[in-house]
Amino acid sequence: MKKIVFATNNPHKLQELRQMLGDRYEILGLNDIGCHEDIPETGDFIEENAQIKARYVKEHYGFDCFSDDTGLEIDAMNGEPGVRSARFAGPGHNSEANIDKVLFRMLGVTKRTARFRTAIALLQGNEMHMFEGKVEGVILTERRGQGGFGYDSIFQPLEGDGSTFAQMSPEEKNRISHRGRAVARLVEFLNSQQ
């Protein structure tokens, strides 16, 4: 079975990919290869950050690797927070502070269109392959729902029943989410190689 590293320590993401790929690949996380450092994300675009992480694993650990990065792009904020989504309110990855900052910046704004975009970079040998998923939606004026993470409680996708990502079950969210779409394209590509 071919080994491939997913540059994450998130057990939920790892489990999801392992289920989707079945027994075709052995999916390893960063912990599995002994990578405990915080891989720098210095790109100006989510695509660059995904590539940086994949290259880092390949160069330092020798494994083929795929990595993802996601950004929320709000039209009224000129595409912000974008590549800085996780650290929008500061370096601490504080989702509540990030949401508060977005809601403050959007006070009185009527055009609330936005999108989530996920980029996945797959580095196999010396070849880089890119996969993207996106979902269009709107930014609400207040939080709705207890599930999800990040900006899910203020993002209402245009598809669906009017629920925010935070009000959906994980299965419902994965069916239409940016990340689910990018992962599906990655899985389709990997499966086509077998």
N, C-alpha and C positions, 0 to 999 in steps of 0.2 A: 504494500500500500504506500502510495506516494505521500510524503510529509510536506505540509505547507503551513506557514505561520500566519496567523491573523494577529496583527499588531494591536492587541487589546488585552486588558486584564479583566474585562467585563464578562463574568460567567454567563450572563443571559445571552449576550451576543455570540459567545463561543458555542453554547448549546444550540442556538438557533441554526448556525451554520453547519454544525455537525449533523443535525437532523436533516437539513436540506440536501447535504451532499452524501448522506448515507455512508457506505463503506468504501467509497471510491478514493477518498483522501483521509489521511489522519491530520486533523486540524489541531495545531498547537497554539496555545496562547503565549504571551510574553513570559509569564511565570514558568511555563513548561520548558523554556529554553534558558532560563536563568537571567532574563533581561529585567532588571528592577529599576533601571534608570528612567528618568523622565525624558522621553525623546523630544527634542526641541521641535516646536512647530513655528517656524519663522517665515513661512510663506505669506505672500500677499493675497493668495487665493486658496480656497479649500482644496483645489486640485493639487496645488504645490505642496500643501501640508501632507496630504495623503501620500504623495510621491516621496517626500522627505522621510517619512516614517518607514515606508517600504524599503527604501535604499539603506536606511540606517540598519535595519535588521539584516539585510543581505550582506552589507559590508562588515558588520561586527559579529554576526553569528553564522553566516554562510547559507541560510535557508532562503528558498523562494518565499515570498511574503506578499500578503495583501493588507492594505490599510485603508481606513475610511476617515473622512472628515465631513462635517456637516455645518451648514450655516443657515441662519434665518435672514432673509433679505426683505426689508420693508421699503416699499416704494417711496413713501413720504419721507423716509430718512435716508434717501439716496443709496439704498442697498445695505445700510447698516442694520444690525451689527455684523452681518456677513461672516468673514473669516474670524472675527473676534467674538463670535457669539458666546462661547463658553466663558470668556473673560471680560465681557462687556462692561461690567460694573467694577472691575478690578481683577487682580491676579488669582483670587481665591476660588474660582469656579462656583460662585454662589448664585444658584438659580433664582432664589427669591429676590436678591438684589438686582440681578439682571432684568427680571420681569418688572420690578419697580422702576428701573431706569427707562425701560421701553414705555411703560404706561405714562410716566411723567413727560417724556419727549413727545408722546402722541396726544397729550391733552388738547382738546379742541380741534384735532385733525379729523376731517371727514373722509378723506381718501385713505382707507386702511388696508389696501391690498398688500399682500406679502406672499412669499413662497419659502418653503424649506427646500434646500438642495443638499444632496449627499453625493460626494465623489469617492469612488473606490479606485485605488491604484493597485494593480497586480504586477509584481515584478517576478518574472519567470526567466531564469538564466539572465540574459542581458536585455530581455524585451520587456518594456513597460506597456501594459494594457490599461485603459481607463474605462470606467463604467459610471454612469450618472443616473440619478433618480431625482425627480422633483415633484412637489405637490403645491398647487396654488391654493390660497386661502385669504382670510382676513384676520386682522388683529382686533380682538375684542377690547372693550373699555374696562373690563374687570375679569378676574380669574373665574373659571368655571370648571369644576371637576377635581377629583383627588388623585387620579391615576397619572401615569406617564412620568415625565421628567423634563427638565429644561423649561422651554417656553410652551409646553403642551397645553397648559391651562388657559392661555390667552390666544391660541391659534385655532381657528375654525376652518377646516378645509372646505373648499367649494363642493367637493364630492361628499356624499354621505347625507345624514339626516339633520344636520345643523349642530351636531355635537362637536365639542372641542376634542383634540387628541386625548386630553386628560379624562374625558368622559367615556371614551371608548375602551373596550376590552383590548388586550394586546393583539388578539387575532384580528379584530376589526381594524385597528390602527395599521398593522403590518400589511393588510390587503391593499391599502391605498397610500401608505406612507412613502416618502422620498427614500428612506433607507431600505424599505422592503423592495421597492422598484429597482434600486441599484444592486441590491443583493441578488435579486432574481436574475438580472443580466449577468452578474458574475458567475452565478451557479450554472446558468445556461452555457456560458463559455467554457467553464471547467468541465462540465459534463460532456461537451462536444469533443473534448480532447481524449476521452477514454475509448 
